[in-house]
Amino acid sequence: MYKYKINELLANLPMKDYKKAMKLIPKILGVSVNTFLNYRNILIDEDRDIPYQKVVSLEKMFGLEAGSLINLDTTQKTIYELLEEQEV
């Protein structure tokens, strides 16, 4: 399984838009086509990540909410919950 939903989002585009998007997205992100392909193919168990600003850009491009591009459960306790656990 891929770490990010990029392939799924691209697959939902009509073919003519998919082809255009594959050329346009790397330009907007300021990366090479190869780097963008690498972003798409990061597996869920890999340590590699897409730089934060690129993720934010992709989320905005696809009209996603912040943090929803990733295929992982990203729940995190608040700092107050963590501090409270330390006091016990």
C-alpha positions as CSV (number, residue, x, y, z in Angstrom):
1,M,0.0,0.0,0.0
2,Y,1.2,3.5,-0.8
3,K,1.9,6.0,2.0
4,Y,0.1,8.8,0.1
5,K,-3.2,8.8,-1.9
6,I,-1.6,10.5,-5.0
7,N,-2.1,7.5,-7.3
8,E,-5.7,7.1,-6.2
9,L,-6.5,10.7,-6.8
10,L,-4.8,10.8,-10.2
11,A,-6.7,7.6,-11.2
12,N,-10.0,9.3,-10.5
13,L,-9.2,12.0,-13.2
14,P,-10.4,11.6,-16.8
15,M,-7.5,10.3,-19.0
16,K,-7.1,13.7,-20.8
17,D,-6.8,15.4,-17.4
18,Y,-4.5,12.7,-16.0
19,K,-2.0,13.3,-18.8
20,K,-2.1,17.0,-18.3
21,A,-1.8,16.7,-14.5
22,M,1.2,14.4,-14.8
23,K,3.0,17.3,-16.6
24,L,1.6,20.1,-14.6
25,I,2.0,18.9,-11.0
26,P,5.8,18.5,-11.0
27,K,6.1,22.0,-12.4
28,I,3.8,23.5,-9.7
29,L,5.7,21.5,-7.0
30,G,9.1,22.6,-8.4
31,V,10.3,19.0,-8.7
32,S,11.3,16.8,-11.6
33,V,8.9,14.3,-13.1
34,N,11.1,11.5,-11.7
35,T,10.9,13.0,-8.2
36,F,7.1,13.2,-8.5
37,L,7.0,9.6,-9.6
38,N,9.1,8.7,-6.5
39,Y,6.6,10.6,-4.3
40,R,3.7,8.6,-5.8
41,N,5.5,5.3,-5.1
42,I,6.5,5.7,-1.5
43,L,5.2,2.7,0.4
44,I,3.5,2.9,3.7
45,D,6.3,1.1,5.6
46,E,9.1,3.3,4.2
47,D,10.8,6.0,6.2
48,R,10.8,8.3,3.2
49,D,8.4,11.2,3.1
50,I,7.3,14.0,0.9
51,P,8.5,17.4,2.2
52,Y,5.7,19.1,4.2
53,Q,5.2,22.1,1.9
54,K,4.8,19.7,-1.1
55,V,2.2,17.7,0.8
56,V,0.3,20.9,1.6
57,S,0.4,21.9,-2.0
58,L,-0.9,18.5,-3.2
59,E,-3.7,18.6,-0.7
60,K,-4.8,22.0,-1.9
61,M,-4.5,21.0,-5.5
62,F,-6.8,18.0,-5.0
63,G,-9.2,19.9,-2.7
64,L,-8.3,17.8,0.4
65,E,-8.5,18.7,4.0
66,A,-5.1,19.2,5.8
67,G,-3.6,15.8,6.7
68,S,-5.8,13.7,4.5
69,L,-3.3,12.9,1.7
70,I,-1.6,10.3,3.8
71,N,-2.9,6.7,4.0
72,L,-1.9,6.4,7.7
73,D,-3.8,6.9,10.9
74,T,-2.2,10.1,12.2
75,T,-4.0,10.4,15.5
76,Q,-1.9,11.9,18.2
77,K,-2.5,12.7,21.9
78,T,-2.4,16.3,22.8
79,I,0.5,17.7,24.7
80,Y,-1.7,18.0,27.8
81,E,-2.7,14.3,27.6
82,L,1.0,13.3,27.3
83,L,2.0,15.6,30.2
84,E,-0.8,14.2,32.3
85,E,0.4,10.6,31.6
86,Q,3.9,11.6,32.8
87,E,2.7,12.8,36.1
88,V,1.1,9.4,37.0
